[in-house]
Amino acid sequence: MIDRLVRIAVLSAPLFMVQPLLAKEAPASAPATSEAPAAKEPAAKAPSAGQSAARERQKKCGAEWRALTDAQKSAQGPKWPQFWSSCNKRLKGGDKA
């Protein structure tokens, strides 16, 4: 009985030593194994045309906001939410003035 336990311990010891090394390599092989859970999840919807347009407007307004210096931002007055609102209206074509 003791002989059998010693053999099991001797043969399984290398496996326990290799396990941390295999755990470090697991992320490299993770995409192959992560396909199975992804099959259970519903596919993400593609954004609608309106959502894509809104994202583009937000990117353009964000670029304009970042291009302003701090002095221009303080002189201009509005904070980002007010700037976004007016910029969004302007890019949509709602600013008819």
PESUL-V532526 format. One record per backbone hydrogen bond with DSSP energy under -1.0 kcal/mol. CO is the residue of the C=O (numbers start at 0). NH is the residue of the N-H. If there is no record, write none. Layout:
CO | NH
CO | NH
This chain:
0 | 4
1 | 5
2 | 6
3 | 7
4 | 8
5 | 9
6 | 10
7 | 11
8 | 12
11 | 15
12 | 16
13 | 17
14 | 18
17 | 21
18 | 22
19 | 23
20 | 24
28 | 32
29 | 33
33 | 37
34 | 38
36 | 40
47 | 51
48 | 52
49 | 53
50 | 54
51 | 55
52 | 56
53 | 57
54 | 58
55 | 59
56 | 60
57 | 61
58 | 62
59 | 63
60 | 64
61 | 65
62 | 66
63 | 67
68 | 72
69 | 73
70 | 74
71 | 75
72 | 76
78 | 82
79 | 83
80 | 84
81 | 85
82 | 86
83 | 87
84 | 88
85 | 89
86 | 90
87 | 91
88 | 92
88 | 93
93 | 95
